[in-house]
Amino acid sequence: MADPILTPSQKKILKLLLNHKDGLTIDEIHEEITKENLEISKDQIKNDLQELAYSYYARQEYTNKWVITTPGLTAAGDMPFAFWP
């Protein structure tokens, strides 16, 4: 299977979701990215999340938090050997 083509900001978002199993809101994602001095706007985060959802790499929960999916784990390159979570 070919590696998915992800933008650097999409990869960063997947890594954040990977490290926050309970999920993150768009505001929380933006806050985490800002802490790392990365310039990604909330609009870009929204667009990236929509593209990740379209590819089944992330999904939005009823709490408005975004979580990584099993295909997202593979796309992030961090598929664990055991089931996650």
DRENMAR-576076 format. One line per 10 residues: number of its first residue (from 1); for each residue x, y, z of N, C-alpha, C, O. Coordinates in nm, 4 decimals. Layout:
DRENMAR-576076
NUM> X/Y/Z/X/Y/Z/X/Y/Z/X/Y/Z  ... $
END
This chain:
DRENMAR-576076
1> 0.0840/-0.1181/0.0000/0.0000/0.0000/0.0000/0.0883/0.1241/0.0000/0.1862/0.1310/0.0743  0.0544/0.2205/-0.0818/0.1319/0.3433/-0.0908/0.1096/0.4298/0.0325/0.0031/0.4281/0.0943  0.2132/0.5049/0.0660/0.2005/0.5968/0.1779/0.1058/0.7096/0.1394/0.1108/0.7594/0.0269  0.0197/0.7500/0.2319/-0.0702/0.8616/0.2022/0.0095/0.9911/0.1885/0.1110/1.0104/0.2556  -0.0373/1.0781/0.1019/0.0287/1.2068/0.0844/-0.0413/1.3065/0.1759/-0.1572/1.3422/0.1548  0.0306/1.3497/0.2761/-0.0228/1.4445/0.3732/0.0626/1.5697/0.3735/0.1839/1.5633/0.3536  -0.0007/1.6826/0.3961/0.0742/1.8071/0.4099/0.1420/1.8080/0.5471/0.1020/1.7331/0.6362  0.2435/1.8917/0.5646/0.3068/1.9006/0.6969/0.2075/1.9371/0.8077/0.2173/1.8855/0.9190  0.1126/2.0253/0.7777/0.0161/2.0629/0.8820/-0.0787/1.9473/0.9134/-0.1184/1.9305/1.0287  -0.1155/1.8678/0.8136/-0.1996/1.7509/0.8391/-0.1244/1.6481/0.9233/-0.1822/1.5870/1.0132 $
11> 0.0032/1.6291/0.8947/0.0845/1.5364/0.9745/0.0918/1.5835/1.1194/0.0810/1.5032/1.2121  0.1101/1.7143/1.1383/0.1183/1.7701/1.2731/-0.0127/1.7481/1.3479/-0.0118/1.7108/1.4652  -0.1244/1.7709/1.2812/-0.2550/1.7508/1.3444/-0.2734/1.6045/1.3827/-0.3205/1.5752/1.4926  -0.2373/1.5129/1.2945/-0.2494/1.3700/1.3272/-0.1629/1.3341/1.4473/-0.2053/1.2572/1.5336  -0.0422/1.3890/1.4535/0.0460/1.3611/1.5682/-0.0158/1.4142/1.6978/-0.0080/1.3487/1.8018  -0.0765/1.5318/1.6917/-0.1432/1.5863/1.8107/-0.2583/1.4963/1.8535/-0.2736/1.4662/1.9719  -0.3393/1.4536/1.7571/-0.4524/1.3671/1.7903/-0.4046/1.2325/1.8434/-0.4685/1.1730/1.9301  -0.2937/1.1856/1.7918/-0.2355/1.0603/1.8390/-0.1992/1.0698/1.9870/-0.2145/0.9732/2.0618  -0.1513/1.1861/2.0284/-0.1081/1.2058/2.1671/-0.2201/1.2495/2.2607/-0.1980/1.2638/2.3809  -0.3389/1.2705/2.2077/-0.4545/1.3106/2.2888/-0.5704/1.2169/2.2560/-0.6569/1.2497/2.1748 $
21> -0.5711/1.1018/2.3189/-0.6678/0.9967/2.2858/-0.8127/1.0374/2.3097/-0.9035/0.9811/2.2485  -0.8356/1.1344/2.3979/-0.9721/1.1817/2.4220/-1.0158/1.2843/2.3185/-1.1307/1.3284/2.3187  -0.9246/1.3220/2.2307/-0.9561/1.4154/2.1242/-0.9258/1.5596/2.1610/-0.8993/1.5922/2.2767  -0.9305/1.6449/2.0600/-0.9054/1.7874/2.0763/-1.0053/1.8660/1.9926/-1.0444/1.8230/1.8841  -1.0460/1.9808/2.0436/-1.1283/2.0718/1.9645/-1.0367/2.1501/1.8705/-0.9144/2.1449/1.8834  -1.0957/2.2214/1.7775/-1.0156/2.3043/1.6868/-0.9375/2.4083/1.7659/-0.8206/2.4333/1.7366  -1.0007/2.4689/1.8657/-0.9306/2.5675/1.9490/-0.8127/2.5048/2.0221/-0.7062/2.5657/2.0316  -0.8307/2.3836/2.0740/-0.7218/2.3157/2.1450/-0.6084/2.2787/2.0495/-0.4910/2.2890/2.0851  -0.6436/2.2358/1.9288/-0.5404/2.2054/1.8289/-0.4621/2.3320/1.7967/-0.3392/2.3300/1.7913  -0.5334/2.4419/1.7754/-0.4676/2.5693/1.7443/-0.3765/2.6129/1.8589/-0.2655/2.6609/1.8356 $
31> -0.4229/2.5962/1.9815/-0.3424/2.6327/2.0985/-0.2139/2.5502/2.1043/-0.1065/2.6048/2.1296  -0.2241/2.4195/2.0812/-0.1060/2.3324/2.0839/-0.0073/2.3698/1.9733/0.1138/2.3711/1.9954  -0.0589/2.3996/1.8559/0.0278/2.4370/1.7439/0.0958/2.5703/1.7713/0.2133/2.5879/1.7389  0.0228/2.6642/1.8307/0.0786/2.7948/1.8640/0.1904/2.7822/1.9672/0.2884/2.8564/1.9611  0.1769/2.6891/2.0619/0.2811/2.6666/2.1627/0.4137/2.6284/2.0980/0.5206/2.6569/2.1521  0.4062/2.5641/1.9826/0.5264/2.5195/1.9130/0.5747/2.6224/1.8109/0.6594/2.5928/1.7267  0.5196/2.7434/1.8196/0.5571/2.8535/1.7310/0.5370/2.8211/1.5836/0.6129/2.8675/1.4984  0.4358/2.7422/1.5539/0.4016/2.7128/1.4155/0.2880/2.8043/1.3731/0.1954/2.8291/1.4504  0.2949/2.8533/1.2534/0.1939/2.9460/1.2027/0.0924/2.8709/1.1168/0.1072/2.8623/0.9949  -0.0096/2.8171/1.1810/-0.1190/2.7525/1.1092/-0.2483/2.8154/1.1607/-0.2792/2.8086/1.2796 $
41> -0.3219/2.8757/1.0704/-0.4451/2.9450/1.1103/-0.5556/2.8452/1.1442/-0.5500/2.7284/1.1060  -0.6550/2.8937/1.2163/-0.7703/2.8088/1.2483/-0.8422/2.7654/1.1212/-0.8921/2.6531/1.1132  -0.8478/2.8537/1.0220/-0.9114/2.8161/0.8953/-0.8361/2.7014/0.8286/-0.8976/2.6094/0.7746  -0.7031/2.7069/0.8324/-0.6237/2.5987/0.7746/-0.6442/2.4695/0.8530/-0.6523/2.3617/0.7941  -0.6528/2.4798/0.9854/-0.6777/2.3615/1.0684/-0.8129/2.3007/1.0319/-0.8247/2.1789/1.0178  -0.9150/2.3854/1.0167/-1.0480/2.3358/0.9782/-1.0426/2.2646/0.8433/-1.0998/2.1568/0.8270  -0.9737/2.3253/0.7467/-0.9611/2.2635/0.6142/-0.8869/2.1308/0.6221/-0.9276/2.0322/0.5607  -0.7780/2.1289/0.6980/-0.7006/2.0054/0.7136/-0.7847/1.8963/0.7788/-0.7805/1.7810/0.7360  -0.8600/1.9316/0.8808/-0.9437/1.8324/0.9484/-1.0510/1.7775/0.8547/-1.0810/1.6582/0.8576  -1.1086/1.8638/0.7722/-1.2084/1.8168/0.6761/-1.1462/1.7194/0.5758/-1.2074/1.6187/0.5402 $
51> -1.0249/1.7499/0.5307/-0.9562/1.6599/0.4380/-0.9191/1.5288/0.5068/-0.9290/1.4218/0.4468  -0.8764/1.5371/0.6324/-0.8438/1.4150/0.7072/-0.9692/1.3311/0.7298/-0.9638/1.2083/0.7231  -1.0809/1.3961/0.7563/-1.2070/1.3236/0.7748/-1.2506/1.2583/0.6437/-1.2984/1.1449/0.6433  -1.2340/1.3297/0.5334/-1.2699/1.2757/0.4023/-1.1885/1.1497/0.3711/-1.2374/1.0576/0.3056  -1.0641/1.1471/0.4187/-0.9756/1.0314/0.3979/-0.9896/0.9272/0.5084/-0.9178/0.8272/0.5091  -1.0818/0.9503/0.6016/-1.1069/0.8602/0.7157/-0.9887/0.8517/0.8121/-0.9736/0.7517/0.8822  -0.9052/0.9548/0.8167/-0.7914/0.9560/0.9085/-0.8275/1.0189/1.0429/-0.7590/0.9965/1.1427  -0.9339/1.0967/1.0455/-0.9806/1.1607/1.1692/-1.1321/1.1717/1.1603/-1.1904/1.1672/1.0520  -1.1938/1.1863/1.2763/-1.3387/1.2063/1.2778/-1.3740/1.2993/1.3937/-1.3010/1.3097/1.4923  -1.4874/1.3660/1.3788/-1.5348/1.4570/1.4822/-1.6377/1.3849/1.5669/-1.7336/1.3273/1.5153 $
61> -1.6167/1.3888/1.6971/-1.7092/1.3281/1.7917/-1.8244/1.4251/1.8197/-1.8182/1.5423/1.7827  -1.9277/1.3756/1.8844/-2.0433/1.4600/1.9177/-2.0063/1.5718/2.0149/-2.0815/1.6682/2.0298  -1.8918/1.5598/2.0808/-1.8441/1.6620/2.1745/-1.7686/1.7743/2.1036/-1.7147/1.8640/2.1684  -1.7649/1.7690/1.9697/-1.6877/1.8618/1.8861/-1.5378/1.8398/1.8958/-1.4595/1.9207/1.8459  -1.4976/1.7313/1.9594/-1.3556/1.6973/1.9628/-1.3236/1.6082/1.8436/-1.4042/1.5247/1.8026  -1.2064/1.6277/1.7900/-1.1580/1.5468/1.6794/-1.0675/1.4377/1.7338/-0.9870/1.4623/1.8237  -1.0805/1.3177/1.6798/-0.9982/1.2038/1.7224/-0.9376/1.1377/1.5990/-0.9911/1.1475/1.4885  -0.8265/1.0712/1.6201/-0.7607/0.9975/1.5127/-0.8292/0.8618/1.4973/-0.8765/0.8040/1.5951  -0.8342/0.8120/1.3758/-0.8943/0.6815/1.3477/-0.7829/0.5791/1.3247/-0.6652/0.6147/1.3192  -0.8205/0.4531/1.3116/-0.7204/0.3499/1.2845/-0.6469/0.3776/1.1531/-0.5242/0.3673/1.1504 $
71> -0.7165/0.4124/1.0435/-0.6407/0.4491/0.9232/-0.5500/0.5706/0.9467/-0.4432/0.5814/0.8864  -0.5931/0.6613/1.0344/-0.5109/0.7772/1.0682/-0.3832/0.7381/1.1395/-0.2786/0.7998/1.1194  -0.3916/0.6354/1.2231/-0.2714/0.5856/1.2904/-0.1703/0.5370/1.1877/-0.0508/0.5644/1.1988  -0.2190/0.4651/1.0884/-0.1314/0.4160/0.9830/-0.0737/0.5323/0.9030/0.0453/0.5334/0.8714  -0.1575/0.6297/0.8705/-0.1118/0.7458/0.7937/-0.0080/0.8263/0.8705/0.0837/0.8829/0.8109  -0.0222/0.8315/1.0024/0.0732/0.9044/1.0857/0.2044/0.8284/1.1003/0.3038/0.8830/1.1480  0.2039/0.7014/1.0587/0.3257/0.6215/1.0679/0.3505/0.5659/1.2056/0.4620/0.5238/1.2363  0.2489/0.5648/1.2892/0.2648/0.5199/1.4272/0.1663/0.4105/1.4629/0.1121/0.4102/1.5735  0.1424/0.3188/1.3730/0.0498/0.2098/1.4027/0.1141/0.1192/1.5063/0.2159/0.0559/1.4784  0.0565/0.1122/1.6246/0.1151/0.0281/1.7292/0.0926/-0.1198/1.6986/0.0061/-0.1561/1.6188 $
81> 0.1709/-0.2027/1.7628/0.1567/-0.3460/1.7430/0.0338/-0.3999/1.8151/-0.0231/-0.5010/1.7739  -0.0072/-0.3333/1.9217/-0.1273/-0.3734/1.9955/-0.2420/-0.2830/1.9527/-0.2206/-0.1785/1.8912  -0.3609/-0.3233/1.9850/-0.4754/-0.2398/1.9525/-0.4666/-0.1082/2.0271/-0.4135/-0.1014/2.1379  -0.5191/-0.0041/1.9651/-0.5168/0.1299/2.0235/-0.6601/0.1731/2.0424/-0.7405/0.1460/1.9533  -0.6977/0.2353/2.1461/-0.6285/0.2625/2.2708/-0.6250/0.1429/2.3606/-0.5698/0.1497/2.4704 $
END
